[in-house]
């Protein structure tokens, strides 16, 4: 019979994620010898090595990968048990952890503000990260819900669209195209483009749109945050494409009237397949599905400026 503890599994996950015993010990607030001892005891119990050293980093062995996957499954089931017990107790308030694509952070903040007007006792942890991190958090079951663009298939995810996401071209009000109408896509392709990092959902959609029209973006800068793109566009460094649900009207920006834009996408509410949501998370999911359009419409007066102000 295997003899292992949840603490040992937690340490295994931390070492695997950090890639070193020293970084894992710092994250867990333990000494490095204590971390090494727990891993050694786990390896002795299983009768197989779980890590191997290659250069200055350590990597999971095949046995280590199997144990890590089982550890994550155990933690998912424990989370489901906690949520089931909360249901039985009729817990008031509760907490939930929501992660969002950085391009959705402005919309997400307003959704959560509106949600807490009717659920003031719910504690919400909100994280805005890139697409790669969102998928990692879903795989690790470290979040309740995720708000993002089109999620990939084959990741054991459940995704429900809840709101259209128009992508628009933005520029400085002093840009030569700011007052123009019906701008040809060929003309826009001549401008320095300020875009997201490779792998970003927005970047993928924009690149495919230009390629479908036989054009290529004139990439000038890459940034991992939409906020950085807006700041660079304000400074006159080029044009960018962002969600119209972002904070635009309060900035020194204008939306360009470009042929084929806005590009219409969808926002999705995503969770792990089979995950049992806590009462708080379930209430938030239902709120997003029923109220997202109303919350988005409430921002429309701020966008009345439209093209070139």
Secondary structure, 3 states (H helix, E strand, C coil): CCCCCHHHHHHHHHHHHHCCHHHHHHHHCCCHHHHHHHHHHHHHHHCCCCEEEECCEEEECHHHHHHHHHHHHHHHHHHHHHHHHHHHHCCCCCEEEEEEEHHHHHHHHHHHHHHHHHCCCCEEEEEEECHHHHHHHHHHCCCCEEEECCCCCCCCEEEEEEEEEEEEEEECCCCCCCCCCCECHHHHCCCEEEEECCCCHHHHHHHHHHHHCCCCCEEEEEECCHHHHHHHHHCCCCEEEEECCCCCCCCCCEECCECCCCEEEEEEEEEECCCCCCHHHHHHHHHHHHHHHHHHHCCHHHHCCCECC
